[in-house]
Amino acid sequence: MGSISVAAAKAHLSELIEQAARGETVCITRRGKPVAQITAVEMPRKRIDTAALRAMTDAMPPQPEPARDFIRGMREADRY
């Protein structure tokens, strides 16, 4: 956890927000004493509906060729 003065935090707020978004905690100090803390917001994850996912993938047509051949064909097409 890094710490920064209030004056420096005002000047570099967007950078501090990016640090917090990456999971770092930033402590803001006033006259050398901690007064605030910036942390990332916990974002709840949505549960995956496995039945809906299975229904969607089952409805997809099978791929006519192996993935390696498909990718190789795309790479060769980009060369010319």
Buried (B, 14 or more C-beta within 10 A) or exposed (E): EEBBBEEEBEEBEEEBEEBBEEEBEBBBBEEEEEEEEBBEEEEEEEEEEEEEEEEEEEEEEEEEEEEEEEEEEEEEEEEE
